[in-house]
Amino acid sequence: MFEGVKQFHISPPPEHSDSVIYGASLLIEDELIYWGDDSSWSPKKNIDYGVSWISSKRLRWRDVSSWIGEKMRYGVISED
């Protein structure tokens, strides 16, 4: 969970490509936490393709390893 969000940029994937995040960056610069959906991204690096990223004052997460298993946690909800 990002707290004290300062800025974010959402970039949709190119047409005919998936939305899977294969790598990510997690950095601390100038007292802000940065997360980007590309392993080579940084806030000071200019790249020529779309990267989604967020900067915030704080970041925390929780372990949800127990969610891994047979039960589907995502997908289309069928309406009966």
mmJSON file of the N, C-alpha and C atoms, coordinates in Angstrom:
{"data_MODEL":{"atom_site":{
"group_PDB":["ATOM","ATOM","ATOM","ATOM","ATOM","ATOM","ATOM","ATOM","ATOM","ATOM","ATOM","ATOM","ATOM","ATOM","ATOM","ATOM","ATOM","ATOM","ATOM","ATOM","ATOM","ATOM","ATOM","ATOM","ATOM","ATOM","ATOM","ATOM","ATOM","ATOM","ATOM","ATOM","ATOM","ATOM","ATOM","ATOM","ATOM","ATOM","ATOM","ATOM","ATOM","ATOM","ATOM","ATOM","ATOM","ATOM","ATOM","ATOM","ATOM","ATOM","ATOM","ATOM","ATOM","ATOM","ATOM","ATOM","ATOM","ATOM","ATOM","ATOM","ATOM","ATOM","ATOM","ATOM","ATOM","ATOM","ATOM","ATOM","ATOM","ATOM","ATOM","ATOM","ATOM","ATOM","ATOM","ATOM","ATOM","ATOM","ATOM","ATOM","ATOM","ATOM","ATOM","ATOM","ATOM","ATOM","ATOM","ATOM","ATOM","ATOM","ATOM","ATOM","ATOM","ATOM","ATOM","ATOM","ATOM","ATOM","ATOM","ATOM","ATOM","ATOM","ATOM","ATOM","ATOM","ATOM","ATOM","ATOM","ATOM","ATOM","ATOM","ATOM","ATOM","ATOM","ATOM","ATOM","ATOM","ATOM","ATOM","ATOM","ATOM","ATOM","ATOM","ATOM","ATOM","ATOM","ATOM","ATOM","ATOM","ATOM","ATOM","ATOM","ATOM","ATOM","ATOM","ATOM","ATOM","ATOM","ATOM","ATOM","ATOM","ATOM","ATOM","ATOM","ATOM","ATOM","ATOM","ATOM","ATOM","ATOM","ATOM","ATOM","ATOM","ATOM","ATOM","ATOM","ATOM","ATOM","ATOM","ATOM","ATOM","ATOM","ATOM","ATOM","ATOM","ATOM","ATOM","ATOM","ATOM","ATOM","ATOM","ATOM","ATOM","ATOM","ATOM","ATOM","ATOM","ATOM","ATOM","ATOM","ATOM","ATOM","ATOM","ATOM","ATOM","ATOM","ATOM","ATOM","ATOM","ATOM","ATOM","ATOM","ATOM","ATOM","ATOM","ATOM","ATOM","ATOM","ATOM","ATOM","ATOM","ATOM","ATOM","ATOM","ATOM","ATOM","ATOM","ATOM","ATOM","ATOM","ATOM","ATOM","ATOM","ATOM","ATOM","ATOM","ATOM","ATOM","ATOM","ATOM","ATOM","ATOM","ATOM","ATOM","ATOM","ATOM","ATOM","ATOM","ATOM","ATOM","ATOM","ATOM","ATOM","ATOM","ATOM","ATOM","ATOM","ATOM","ATOM","ATOM"],
"id":[1,2,3,4,5,6,7,8,9,10,11,12,13,14,15,16,17,18,19,20,21,22,23,24,25,26,27,28,29,30,31,32,33,34,35,36,37,38,39,40,41,42,43,44,45,46,47,48,49,50,51,52,53,54,55,56,57,58,59,60,61,62,63,64,65,66,67,68,69,70,71,72,73,74,75,76,77,78,79,80,81,82,83,84,85,86,87,88,89,90,91,92,93,94,95,96,97,98,99,100,101,102,103,104,105,106,107,108,109,110,111,112,113,114,115,116,117,118,119,120,121,122,123,124,125,126,127,128,129,130,131,132,133,134,135,136,137,138,139,140,141,142,143,144,145,146,147,148,149,150,151,152,153,154,155,156,157,158,159,160,161,162,163,164,165,166,167,168,169,170,171,172,173,174,175,176,177,178,179,180,181,182,183,184,185,186,187,188,189,190,191,192,193,194,195,196,197,198,199,200,201,202,203,204,205,206,207,208,209,210,211,212,213,214,215,216,217,218,219,220,221,222,223,224,225,226,227,228,229,230,231,232,233,234,235,236,237,238,239,240],
"type_symbol":["N","C","C","N","C","C","N","C","C","N","C","C","N","C","C","N","C","C","N","C","C","N","C","C","N","C","C","N","C","C","N","C","C","N","C","C","N","C","C","N","C","C","N","C","C","N","C","C","N","C","C","N","C","C","N","C","C","N","C","C","N","C","C","N","C","C","N","C","C","N","C","C","N","C","C","N","C","C","N","C","C","N","C","C","N","C","C","N","C","C","N","C","C","N","C","C","N","C","C","N","C","C","N","C","C","N","C","C","N","C","C","N","C","C","N","C","C","N","C","C","N","C","C","N","C","C","N","C","C","N","C","C","N","C","C","N","C","C","N","C","C","N","C","C","N","C","C","N","C","C","N","C","C","N","C","C","N","C","C","N","C","C","N","C","C","N","C","C","N","C","C","N","C","C","N","C","C","N","C","C","N","C","C","N","C","C","N","C","C","N","C","C","N","C","C","N","C","C","N","C","C","N","C","C","N","C","C","N","C","C","N","C","C","N","C","C","N","C","C","N","C","C","N","C","C","N","C","C","N","C","C","N","C","C","N","C","C","N","C","C"],
"label_atom_id":["N","CA","C","N","CA","C","N","CA","C","N","CA","C","N","CA","C","N","CA","C","N","CA","C","N","CA","C","N","CA","C","N","CA","C","N","CA","C","N","CA","C","N","CA","C","N","CA","C","N","CA","C","N","CA","C","N","CA","C","N","CA","C","N","CA","C","N","CA","C","N","CA","C","N","CA","C","N","CA","C","N","CA","C","N","CA","C","N","CA","C","N","CA","C","N","CA","C","N","CA","C","N","CA","C","N","CA","C","N","CA","C","N","CA","C","N","CA","C","N","CA","C","N","CA","C","N","CA","C","N","CA","C","N","CA","C","N","CA","C","N","CA","C","N","CA","C","N","CA","C","N","CA","C","N","CA","C","N","CA","C","N","CA","C","N","CA","C","N","CA","C","N","CA","C","N","CA","C","N","CA","C","N","CA","C","N","CA","C","N","CA","C","N","CA","C","N","CA","C","N","CA","C","N","CA","C","N","CA","C","N","CA","C","N","CA","C","N","CA","C","N","CA","C","N","CA","C","N","CA","C","N","CA","C","N","CA","C","N","CA","C","N","CA","C","N","CA","C","N","CA","C","N","CA","C","N","CA","C","N","CA","C","N","CA","C","N","CA","C","N","CA","C","N","CA","C","N","CA","C"],
"label_alt_id":[null,null,null,null,null,null,null,null,null,null,null,null,null,null,null,null,null,null,null,null,null,null,null,null,null,null,null,null,null,null,null,null,null,null,null,null,null,null,null,null,null,null,null,null,null,null,null,null,null,null,null,null,null,null,null,null,null,null,null,null,null,null,null,null,null,null,null,null,null,null,null,null,null,null,null,null,null,null,null,null,null,null,null,null,null,null,null,null,null,null,null,null,null,null,null,null,null,null,null,null,null,null,null,null,null,null,null,null,null,null,null,null,null,null,null,null,null,null,null,null,null,null,null,null,null,null,null,null,null,null,null,null,null,null,null,null,null,null,null,null,null,null,null,null,null,null,null,null,null,null,null,null,null,null,null,null,null,null,null,null,null,null,null,null,null,null,null,null,null,null,null,null,null,null,null,null,null,null,null,null,null,null,null,null,null,null,null,null,null,null,null,null,null,null,null,null,null,null,null,null,null,null,null,null,null,null,null,null,null,null,null,null,null,null,null,null,null,null,null,null,null,null,null,null,null,null,null,null,null,null,null,null,null,null,null,null,null,null,null,null],
"label_comp_id":["MET","MET","MET","PHE","PHE","PHE","GLU","GLU","GLU","GLY","GLY","GLY","VAL","VAL","VAL","LYS","LYS","LYS","GLN","GLN","GLN","PHE","PHE","PHE","HIS","HIS","HIS","ILE","ILE","ILE","SER","SER","SER","PRO","PRO","PRO","PRO","PRO","PRO","PRO","PRO","PRO","GLU","GLU","GLU","HIS","HIS","HIS","SER","SER","SER","ASP","ASP","ASP","SER","SER","SER","VAL","VAL","VAL","ILE","ILE","ILE","TYR","TYR","TYR","GLY","GLY","GLY","ALA","ALA","ALA","SER","SER","SER","LEU","LEU","LEU","LEU","LEU","LEU","ILE","ILE","ILE","GLU","GLU","GLU","ASP","ASP","ASP","GLU","GLU","GLU","LEU","LEU","LEU","ILE","ILE","ILE","TYR","TYR","TYR","TRP","TRP","TRP","GLY","GLY","GLY","ASP","ASP","ASP","ASP","ASP","ASP","SER","SER","SER","SER","SER","SER","TRP","TRP","TRP","SER","SER","SER","PRO","PRO","PRO","LYS","LYS","LYS","LYS","LYS","LYS","ASN","ASN","ASN","ILE","ILE","ILE","ASP","ASP","ASP","TYR","TYR","TYR","GLY","GLY","GLY","VAL","VAL","VAL","SER","SER","SER","TRP","TRP","TRP","ILE","ILE","ILE","SER","SER","SER","SER","SER","SER","LYS","LYS","LYS","ARG","ARG","ARG","LEU","LEU","LEU","ARG","ARG","ARG","TRP","TRP","TRP","ARG","ARG","ARG","ASP","ASP","ASP","VAL","VAL","VAL","SER","SER","SER","SER","SER","SER","TRP","TRP","TRP","ILE","ILE","ILE","GLY","GLY","GLY","GLU","GLU","GLU","LYS","LYS","LYS","MET","MET","MET","ARG","ARG","ARG","TYR","TYR","TYR","GLY","GLY","GLY","VAL","VAL","VAL","ILE","ILE","ILE","SER","SER","SER","GLU","GLU","GLU","ASP","ASP","ASP"],
"label_asym_id":["A","A","A","A","A","A","A","A","A","A","A","A","A","A","A","A","A","A","A","A","A","A","A","A","A","A","A","A","A","A","A","A","A","A","A","A","A","A","A","A","A","A","A","A","A","A","A","A","A","A","A","A","A","A","A","A","A","A","A","A","A","A","A","A","A","A","A","A","A","A","A","A","A","A","A","A","A","A","A","A","A","A","A","A","A","A","A","A","A","A","A","A","A","A","A","A","A","A","A","A","A","A","A","A","A","A","A","A","A","A","A","A","A","A","A","A","A","A","A","A","A","A","A","A","A","A","A","A","A","A","A","A","A","A","A","A","A","A","A","A","A","A","A","A","A","A","A","A","A","A","A","A","A","A","A","A","A","A","A","A","A","A","A","A","A","A","A","A","A","A","A","A","A","A","A","A","A","A","A","A","A","A","A","A","A","A","A","A","A","A","A","A","A","A","A","A","A","A","A","A","A","A","A","A","A","A","A","A","A","A","A","A","A","A","A","A","A","A","A","A","A","A","A","A","A","A","A","A","A","A","A","A","A","A","A","A","A","A","A","A"],
"label_entity_id":["1","1","1","1","1","1","1","1","1","1","1","1","1","1","1","1","1","1","1","1","1","1","1","1","1","1","1","1","1","1","1","1","1","1","1","1","1","1","1","1","1","1","1","1","1","1","1","1","1","1","1","1","1","1","1","1","1","1","1","1","1","1","1","1","1","1","1","1","1","1","1","1","1","1","1","1","1","1","1","1","1","1","1","1","1","1","1","1","1","1","1","1","1","1","1","1","1","1","1","1","1","1","1","1","1","1","1","1","1","1","1","1","1","1","1","1","1","1","1","1","1","1","1","1","1","1","1","1","1","1","1","1","1","1","1","1","1","1","1","1","1","1","1","1","1","1","1","1","1","1","1","1","1","1","1","1","1","1","1","1","1","1","1","1","1","1","1","1","1","1","1","1","1","1","1","1","1","1","1","1","1","1","1","1","1","1","1","1","1","1","1","1","1","1","1","1","1","1","1","1","1","1","1","1","1","1","1","1","1","1","1","1","1","1","1","1","1","1","1","1","1","1","1","1","1","1","1","1","1","1","1","1","1","1","1","1","1","1","1","1"],
"label_seq_id":[1,1,1,2,2,2,3,3,3,4,4,4,5,5,5,6,6,6,7,7,7,8,8,8,9,9,9,10,10,10,11,11,11,12,12,12,13,13,13,14,14,14,15,15,15,16,16,16,17,17,17,18,18,18,19,19,19,20,20,20,21,21,21,22,22,22,23,23,23,24,24,24,25,25,25,26,26,26,27,27,27,28,28,28,29,29,29,30,30,30,31,31,31,32,32,32,33,33,33,34,34,34,35,35,35,36,36,36,37,37,37,38,38,38,39,39,39,40,40,40,41,41,41,42,42,42,43,43,43,44,44,44,45,45,45,46,46,46,47,47,47,48,48,48,49,49,49,50,50,50,51,51,51,52,52,52,53,53,53,54,54,54,55,55,55,56,56,56,57,57,57,58,58,58,59,59,59,60,60,60,61,61,61,62,62,62,63,63,63,64,64,64,65,65,65,66,66,66,67,67,67,68,68,68,69,69,69,70,70,70,71,71,71,72,72,72,73,73,73,74,74,74,75,75,75,76,76,76,77,77,77,78,78,78,79,79,79,80,80,80],
"pdbx_PDB_ins_code":[null,null,null,null,null,null,null,null,null,null,null,null,null,null,null,null,null,null,null,null,null,null,null,null,null,null,null,null,null,null,null,null,null,null,null,null,null,null,null,null,null,null,null,null,null,null,null,null,null,null,null,null,null,null,null,null,null,null,null,null,null,null,null,null,null,null,null,null,null,null,null,null,null,null,null,null,null,null,null,null,null,null,null,null,null,null,null,null,null,null,null,null,null,null,null,null,null,null,null,null,null,null,null,null,null,null,null,null,null,null,null,null,null,null,null,null,null,null,null,null,null,null,null,null,null,null,null,null,null,null,null,null,null,null,null,null,null,null,null,null,null,null,null,null,null,null,null,null,null,null,null,null,null,null,null,null,null,null,null,null,null,null,null,null,null,null,null,null,null,null,null,null,null,null,null,null,null,null,null,null,null,null,null,null,null,null,null,null,null,null,null,null,null,null,null,null,null,null,null,null,null,null,null,null,null,null,null,null,null,null,null,null,null,null,null,null,null,null,null,null,null,null,null,null,null,null,null,null,null,null,null,null,null,null,null,null,null,null,null,null],
"Cartn_x":[0.855,0.0,0.909,0.656,1.414,0.686,1.4,0.82,1.561,0.839,1.447,1.918,1.051,1.408,1.723,2.844,3.269,2.965,3.182,2.954,2.842,2.107,2.07,1.832,2.222,2.059,1.623,0.49,-0.04,0.081,0.752,0.946,0.361,-0.65,-1.226,-0.219,-0.326,0.582,0.28,1.274,1.028,-0.055,-0.718,-1.76,-1.187,-1.959,-1.592,-0.462,-0.318,0.656,-0.043,0.565,-0.072,0.201,-0.433,-0.264,0.532,1.277,2.047,3.249,3.489,4.671,5.783,6.769,7.862,9.025,9.096,10.154,9.678,10.324,9.923,11.124,11.008,12.023,11.408,12.172,11.774,12.982,12.857,13.983,13.607,14.592,14.406,15.346,14.772,15.538,14.908,15.724,15.251,14.093,14.21,13.236,11.871,11.818,10.595,10.852,9.817,9.875,9.278,9.982,9.528,9.359,8.245,8.029,7.681,8.337,8.05,7.899,7.093,6.813,7.843,9.06,10.156,11.435,12.198,13.382,14.505,14.497,15.559,15.137,13.923,13.402,13.969,14.163,14.43,13.878,13.58,12.965,13.891,15.189,16.14,16.588,16.028,16.447,15.366,15.75,14.803,14.774,13.586,13.426,12.376,12.435,11.567,10.348,9.918,8.698,7.941,6.656,5.8,6.085,6.254,6.418,5.404,4.709,3.824,4.641,4.48,5.253,4.477,4.944,4.321,5.406,5.24,6.147,5.314,5.839,5.114,6.097,5.582,6.4,6.606,5.603,5.68,5.141,5.596,5.147,5.09,4.039,3.96,3.185,3.403,2.716,2.501,1.725,1.465,1.669,2.04,2.245,0.898,0.582,-0.657,-0.342,0.765,1.14,0.05,-0.745,-1.821,-2.884,-2.894,-3.849,-3.483,-2.241,-1.804,-2.444,-3.037,-3.687,-4.672,-5.62,-6.576,-7.641,-7.979,-9.056,-8.634,-9.439,-9.143,-9.433,-8.494,-8.64,-8.918,-9.003,-9.255,-10.013,-10.491,-11.191,-12.566,-13.294,-14.621,-15.619,-16.456,-17.514,-18.735,-19.2,-20.36,-21.631,-22.522,-23.815,-24.849,-25.464,-26.448,-27.834],
"Cartn_y":[-1.158,0.0,1.231,2.104,3.348,4.413,5.057,6.119,7.42,8.507,9.799,9.866,9.444,9.415,10.83,10.961,12.251,12.376,11.279,11.332,9.912,9.742,8.44,8.624,7.605,7.611,6.219,6.124,4.843,4.808,3.788,3.625,2.281,2.271,0.993,0.218,-1.105,-1.888,-1.646,-1.835,-1.68,-2.653,-2.293,-3.147,-4.52,-5.557,-6.955,-7.461,-6.897,-7.426,-7.648,-8.439,-8.76,-7.675,-7.81,-6.854,-7.453,-8.502,-9.178,-8.326,-8.192,-7.477,-8.507,-8.473,-9.447,-8.991,-7.717,-7.176,-5.865,-5.415,-4.158,-3.515,-2.229,-1.465,-0.955,-1.0,-0.414,0.361,1.701,2.573,3.602,4.091,5.234,6.327,7.476,8.629,9.889,10.78,12.064,11.892,10.921,10.64,10.174,9.73,9.173,7.739,6.924,5.546,5.521,4.898,4.775,3.31,2.986,1.652,1.823,1.042,1.059,-0.363,-0.539,-1.886,-2.375,-1.862,-2.276,-2.318,-3.386,-3.559,-2.574,-1.955,-1.005,0.453,0.689,2.043,2.707,4.007,4.85,6.237,7.03,8.343,9.312,9.058,9.956,9.44,8.32,7.709,7.924,8.465,8.644,7.368,6.812,5.627,5.928,5.219,5.55,4.647,4.043,3.247,3.508,3.164,3.464,2.596,3.222,2.528,3.11,2.236,2.7,2.792,3.885,4.053,4.895,4.842,5.601,6.034,7.203,7.652,8.021,7.683,7.951,8.131,8.6,8.771,7.462,6.562,5.294,4.161,2.965,1.765,0.639,-0.166,-1.372,-2.431,-3.672,-4.777,-5.892,-6.869,-8.014,-9.293,-10.331,-11.631,-12.308,-12.664,-13.377,-14.71,-15.317,-16.608,-17.65,-17.483,-18.446,-18.409,-17.367,-17.291,-18.235,-18.674,-19.562,-20.926,-21.466,-22.764,-22.985,-23.868,-24.251,-23.19,-22.391,-21.418,-20.26,-19.938,-18.837,-17.515,-16.595,-15.299,-14.165,-14.468,-13.456,-14.102,-13.285,-13.823,-13.187,-13.693,-13.178,-13.735,-12.881,-13.307,-13.652,-14.866,-15.261,-14.808,-14.29,-13.854,-14.9,-15.537,-16.601,-16.06],
"Cartn_z":[0.0,0.0,0.0,-0.924,-1.022,-0.212,0.703,1.532,1.249,1.243,0.947,-0.495,-1.418,-2.837,-3.317,-3.988,-4.527,-6.01,-6.763,-8.198,-8.729,-9.834,-10.488,-11.98,-12.719,-14.172,-14.584,-15.254,-15.712,-17.229,-17.723,-19.156,-19.579,-20.455,-20.88,-21.733,-21.733,-22.576,-24.05,-24.911,-26.35,-26.826,-27.907,-28.474,-28.813,-28.572,-28.844,-27.95,-26.762,-25.804,-24.473,-23.615,-22.337,-21.294,-20.144,-19.05,-17.902,-18.174,-17.136,-16.755,-15.456,-14.973,-14.794,-15.683,-15.654,-14.785,-14.49,-13.646,-13.06,-12.016,-11.38,-10.704,-10.448,-9.719,-8.432,-7.359,-6.087,-5.578,-5.527,-5.222,-4.172,-3.476,-2.578,-3.056,-3.398,-3.847,-3.29,-2.759,-2.242,-1.258,-0.362,0.697,0.167,-1.083,-1.643,-2.099,-2.037,-2.507,-3.903,-4.831,-6.212,-6.557,-7.216,-7.761,-9.229,-10.089,-11.521,-12.032,-13.073,-13.58,-14.603,-14.526,-15.404,-14.558,-14.672,-13.823,-14.14,-15.308,-15.647,-15.462,-14.945,-14.794,-13.542,-13.62,-12.452,-12.765,-11.738,-11.996,-12.741,-12.712,-13.376,-14.743,-15.171,-16.432,-17.494,-18.626,-19.732,-20.56,-20.74,-21.579,-22.633,-23.743,-24.873,-24.996,-23.901,-23.909,-22.61,-22.604,-21.462,-20.253,-19.123,-17.851,-16.881,-16.165,-15.1,-13.83,-13.075,-11.858,-10.847,-9.603,-8.517,-7.542,-6.949,-5.895,-4.674,-3.5,-2.26,-1.108,0.005,1.2,1.948,1.877,2.616,1.756,2.084,1.389,2.395,2.313,3.139,2.379,2.744,2.091,3.087,2.683,3.544,2.747,3.427,2.81,2.617,1.386,1.097,0.415,0.821,0.26,0.44,1.466,1.715,0.618,-0.207,-1.309,-2.444,-2.491,-3.566,-3.353,-4.395,-4.278,-5.408,-5.188,-6.22,-6.472,-5.482,-5.634,-6.527,-7.54,-8.441,-7.737,-7.763,-7.095,-8.065,-9.343,-10.35,-11.503,-12.411,-13.581,-13.746,-14.689,-15.003,-13.994,-13.472,-12.56,-13.392,-13.301,-14.101,-13.412,-14.204,-13.693,-14.074,-13.082,-13.34,-13.546],
"occupancy":[1.0,1.0,1.0,1.0,1.0,1.0,1.0,1.0,1.0,1.0,1.0,1.0,1.0,1.0,1.0,1.0,1.0,1.0,1.0,1.0,1.0,1.0,1.0,1.0,1.0,1.0,1.0,1.0,1.0,1.0,1.0,1.0,1.0,1.0,1.0,1.0,1.0,1.0,1.0,1.0,1.0,1.0,1.0,1.0,1.0,1.0,1.0,1.0,1.0,1.0,1.0,1.0,1.0,1.0,1.0,1.0,1.0,1.0,1.0,1.0,1.0,1.0,1.0,1.0,1.0,1.0,1.0,1.0,1.0,1.0,1.0,1.0,1.0,1.0,1.0,1.0,1.0,1.0,1.0,1.0,1.0,1.0,1.0,1.0,1.0,1.0,1.0,1.0,1.0,1.0,1.0,1.0,1.0,1.0,1.0,1.0,1.0,1.0,1.0,1.0,1.0,1.0,1.0,1.0,1.0,1.0,1.0,1.0,1.0,1.0,1.0,1.0,1.0,1.0,1.0,1.0,1.0,1.0,1.0,1.0,1.0,1.0,1.0,1.0,1.0,1.0,1.0,1.0,1.0,1.0,1.0,1.0,1.0,1.0,1.0,1.0,1.0,1.0,1.0,1.0,1.0,1.0,1.0,1.0,1.0,1.0,1.0,1.0,1.0,1.0,1.0,1.0,1.0,1.0,1.0,1.0,1.0,1.0,1.0,1.0,1.0,1.0,1.0,1.0,1.0,1.0,1.0,1.0,1.0,1.0,1.0,1.0,1.0,1.0,1.0,1.0,1.0,1.0,1.0,1.0,1.0,1.0,1.0,1.0,1.0,1.0,1.0,1.0,1.0,1.0,1.0,1.0,1.0,1.0,1.0,1.0,1.0,1.0,1.0,1.0,1.0,1.0,1.0,1.0,1.0,1.0,1.0,1.0,1.0,1.0,1.0,1.0,1.0,1.0,1.0,1.0,1.0,1.0,1.0,1.0,1.0,1.0,1.0,1.0,1.0,1.0,1.0,1.0,1.0,1.0,1.0,1.0,1.0,1.0,1.0,1.0,1.0,1.0,1.0,1.0],
"B_iso_or_equiv":[0.0,0.0,0.0,0.0,0.0,0.0,0.0,0.0,0.0,0.0,0.0,0.0,0.0,0.0,0.0,0.0,0.0,0.0,0.0,0.0,0.0,0.0,0.0,0.0,0.0,0.0,0.0,0.0,0.0,0.0,0.0,0.0,0.0,0.0,0.0,0.0,0.0,0.0,0.0,0.0,0.0,0.0,0.0,0.0,0.0,0.0,0.0,0.0,0.0,0.0,0.0,0.0,0.0,0.0,0.0,0.0,0.0,0.0,0.0,0.0,0.0,0.0,0.0,0.0,0.0,0.0,0.0,0.0,0.0,0.0,0.0,0.0,0.0,0.0,0.0,0.0,0.0,0.0,0.0,0.0,0.0,0.0,0.0,0.0,0.0,0.0,0.0,0.0,0.0,0.0,0.0,0.0,0.0,0.0,0.0,0.0,0.0,0.0,0.0,0.0,0.0,0.0,0.0,0.0,0.0,0.0,0.0,0.0,0.0,0.0,0.0,0.0,0.0,0.0,0.0,0.0,0.0,0.0,0.0,0.0,0.0,0.0,0.0,0.0,0.0,0.0,0.0,0.0,0.0,0.0,0.0,0.0,0.0,0.0,0.0,0.0,0.0,0.0,0.0,0.0,0.0,0.0,0.0,0.0,0.0,0.0,0.0,0.0,0.0,0.0,0.0,0.0,0.0,0.0,0.0,0.0,0.0,0.0,0.0,0.0,0.0,0.0,0.0,0.0,0.0,0.0,0.0,0.0,0.0,0.0,0.0,0.0,0.0,0.0,0.0,0.0,0.0,0.0,0.0,0.0,0.0,0.0,0.0,0.0,0.0,0.0,0.0,0.0,0.0,0.0,0.0,0.0,0.0,0.0,0.0,0.0,0.0,0.0,0.0,0.0,0.0,0.0,0.0,0.0,0.0,0.0,0.0,0.0,0.0,0.0,0.0,0.0,0.0,0.0,0.0,0.0,0.0,0.0,0.0,0.0,0.0,0.0,0.0,0.0,0.0,0.0,0.0,0.0,0.0,0.0,0.0,0.0,0.0,0.0,0.0,0.0,0.0,0.0,0.0,0.0],
"pdbx_formal_charge":[null,null,null,null,null,null,null,null,null,null,null,null,null,null,null,null,null,null,null,null,null,null,null,null,null,null,null,null,null,null,null,null,null,null,null,null,null,null,null,null,null,null,null,null,null,null,null,null,null,null,null,null,null,null,null,null,null,null,null,null,null,null,null,null,null,null,null,null,null,null,null,null,null,null,null,null,null,null,null,null,null,null,null,null,null,null,null,null,null,null,null,null,null,null,null,null,null,null,null,null,null,null,null,null,null,null,null,null,null,null,null,null,null,null,null,null,null,null,null,null,null,null,null,null,null,null,null,null,null,null,null,null,null,null,null,null,null,null,null,null,null,null,null,null,null,null,null,null,null,null,null,null,null,null,null,null,null,null,null,null,null,null,null,null,null,null,null,null,null,null,null,null,null,null,null,null,null,null,null,null,null,null,null,null,null,null,null,null,null,null,null,null,null,null,null,null,null,null,null,null,null,null,null,null,null,null,null,null,null,null,null,null,null,null,null,null,null,null,null,null,null,null,null,null,null,null,null,null,null,null,null,null,null,null,null,null,null,null,null,null],
"auth_seq_id":[1,1,1,2,2,2,3,3,3,4,4,4,5,5,5,6,6,6,7,7,7,8,8,8,9,9,9,10,10,10,11,11,11,12,12,12,13,13,13,14,14,14,15,15,15,16,16,16,17,17,17,18,18,18,19,19,19,20,20,20,21,21,21,22,22,22,23,23,23,24,24,24,25,25,25,26,26,26,27,27,27,28,28,28,29,29,29,30,30,30,31,31,31,32,32,32,33,33,33,34,34,34,35,35,35,36,36,36,37,37,37,38,38,38,39,39,39,40,40,40,41,41,41,42,42,42,43,43,43,44,44,44,45,45,45,46,46,46,47,47,47,48,48,48,49,49,49,50,50,50,51,51,51,52,52,52,53,53,53,54,54,54,55,55,55,56,56,56,57,57,57,58,58,58,59,59,59,60,60,60,61,61,61,62,62,62,63,63,63,64,64,64,65,65,65,66,66,66,67,67,67,68,68,68,69,69,69,70,70,70,71,71,71,72,72,72,73,73,73,74,74,74,75,75,75,76,76,76,77,77,77,78,78,78,79,79,79,80,80,80],
"auth_comp_id":["MET","MET","MET","PHE","PHE","PHE","GLU","GLU","GLU","GLY","GLY","GLY","VAL","VAL","VAL","LYS","LYS","LYS","GLN","GLN","GLN","PHE","PHE","PHE","HIS","HIS","HIS","ILE","ILE","ILE","SER","SER","SER","PRO","PRO","PRO","PRO","PRO","PRO","PRO","PRO","PRO","GLU","GLU","GLU","HIS","HIS","HIS","SER","SER","SER","ASP","ASP","ASP","SER","SER","SER","VAL","VAL","VAL","ILE","ILE","ILE","TYR","TYR","TYR","GLY","GLY","GLY","ALA","ALA","ALA","SER","SER","SER","LEU","LEU","LEU","LEU","LEU","LEU","ILE","ILE","ILE","GLU","GLU","GLU","ASP","ASP","ASP","GLU","GLU","GLU","LEU","LEU","LEU","ILE","ILE","ILE","TYR","TYR","TYR","TRP","TRP","TRP","GLY","GLY","GLY","ASP","ASP","ASP","ASP","ASP","ASP","SER","SER","SER","SER","SER","SER","TRP","TRP","TRP","SER","SER","SER","PRO","PRO","PRO","LYS","LYS","LYS","LYS","LYS","LYS","ASN","ASN","ASN","ILE","ILE","ILE","ASP","ASP","ASP","TYR","TYR","TYR","GLY","GLY","GLY","VAL","VAL","VAL","SER","SER","SER","TRP","TRP","TRP","ILE","ILE","ILE","SER","SER","SER","SER","SER","SER","LYS","LYS","LYS","ARG","ARG","ARG","LEU","LEU","LEU","ARG","ARG","ARG","TRP","TRP","TRP","ARG","ARG","ARG","ASP","ASP","ASP","VAL","VAL","VAL","SER","SER","SER","SER","SER","SER","TRP","TRP","TRP","ILE","ILE","ILE","GLY","GLY","GLY","GLU","GLU","GLU","LYS","LYS","LYS","MET","MET","MET","ARG","ARG","ARG","TYR","TYR","TYR","GLY","GLY","GLY","VAL","VAL","VAL","ILE","ILE","ILE","SER","SER","SER","GLU","GLU","GLU","ASP","ASP","ASP"],
"auth_asym_id":["A","A","A","A","A","A","A","A","A","A","A","A","A","A","A","A","A","A","A","A","A","A","A","A","A","A","A","A","A","A","A","A","A","A","A","A","A","A","A","A","A","A","A","A","A","A","A","A","A","A","A","A","A","A","A","A","A","A","A","A","A","A","A","A","A","A","A","A","A","A","A","A","A","A","A","A","A","A","A","A","A","A","A","A","A","A","A","A","A","A","A","A","A","A","A","A","A","A","A","A","A","A","A","A","A","A","A","A","A","A","A","A","A","A","A","A","A","A","A","A","A","A","A","A","A","A","A","A","A","A","A","A","A","A","A","A","A","A","A","A","A","A","A","A","A","A","A","A","A","A","A","A","A","A","A","A","A","A","A","A","A","A","A","A","A","A","A","A","A","A","A","A","A","A","A","A","A","A","A","A","A","A","A","A","A","A","A","A","A","A","A","A","A","A","A","A","A","A","A","A","A","A","A","A","A","A","A","A","A","A","A","A","A","A","A","A","A","A","A","A","A","A","A","A","A","A","A","A","A","A","A","A","A","A","A","A","A","A","A","A"],
"auth_atom_id":["N","CA","C","N","CA","C","N","CA","C","N","CA","C","N","CA","C","N","CA","C","N","CA","C","N","CA","C","N","CA","C","N","CA","C","N","CA","C","N","CA","C","N","CA","C","N","CA","C","N","CA","C","N","CA","C","N","CA","C","N","CA","C","N","CA","C","N","CA","C","N","CA","C","N","CA","C","N","CA","C","N","CA","C","N","CA","C","N","CA","C","N","CA","C","N","CA","C","N","CA","C","N","CA","C","N","CA","C","N","CA","C","N","CA","C","N","CA","C","N","CA","C","N","CA","C","N","CA","C","N","CA","C","N","CA","C","N","CA","C","N","CA","C","N","CA","C","N","CA","C","N","CA","C","N","CA","C","N","CA","C","N","CA","C","N","CA","C","N","CA","C","N","CA","C","N","CA","C","N","CA","C","N","CA","C","N","CA","C","N","CA","C","N","CA","C","N","CA","C","N","CA","C","N","CA","C","N","CA","C","N","CA","C","N","CA","C","N","CA","C","N","CA","C","N","CA","C","N","CA","C","N","CA","C","N","CA","C","N","CA","C","N","CA","C","N","CA","C","N","CA","C","N","CA","C","N","CA","C","N","CA","C","N","CA","C","N","CA","C","N","CA","C","N","CA","C","N","CA","C"],
"pdbx_PDB_model_num":[1,1,1,1,1,1,1,1,1,1,1,1,1,1,1,1,1,1,1,1,1,1,1,1,1,1,1,1,1,1,1,1,1,1,1,1,1,1,1,1,1,1,1,1,1,1,1,1,1,1,1,1,1,1,1,1,1,1,1,1,1,1,1,1,1,1,1,1,1,1,1,1,1,1,1,1,1,1,1,1,1,1,1,1,1,1,1,1,1,1,1,1,1,1,1,1,1,1,1,1,1,1,1,1,1,1,1,1,1,1,1,1,1,1,1,1,1,1,1,1,1,1,1,1,1,1,1,1,1,1,1,1,1,1,1,1,1,1,1,1,1,1,1,1,1,1,1,1,1,1,1,1,1,1,1,1,1,1,1,1,1,1,1,1,1,1,1,1,1,1,1,1,1,1,1,1,1,1,1,1,1,1,1,1,1,1,1,1,1,1,1,1,1,1,1,1,1,1,1,1,1,1,1,1,1,1,1,1,1,1,1,1,1,1,1,1,1,1,1,1,1,1,1,1,1,1,1,1,1,1,1,1,1,1,1,1,1,1,1,1]
}}}
